[in-house]
């Protein structure tokens, strides 16, 4: 039979207090986990932004190099067509040999 009086009320109050403490702890844990996930997401977003920026810069530099090579090749073809043809033929031979092996 359930006890009434001070002992029964104390037990119910203790259970209620324990439940409240447990809920408070779970809420704090959930808040902390949410904060940590937000920080991780922010870090990943920052890293992705830096990666994209670096890729863009690399692309721009490659475009500059390609433009410089094109200008040098155009100048070489105009000023020394036979030497340019010989260099291109040698490069083709080397690439063909590497491709074949």
PEDA-V136526 format. One line per field, one symbol per residue. phi: phi as a letter, one per 20 degrees, with the letter a starting at -180 (. if undefined). A space follows every 50 residues. Layout:
phi: ???
//
This chain:
phi: .fedofffffffffffffffffffffffffffffffffffffffffffff fffffffffffffffffffffffgffffebffffffffffffffffffff e
//
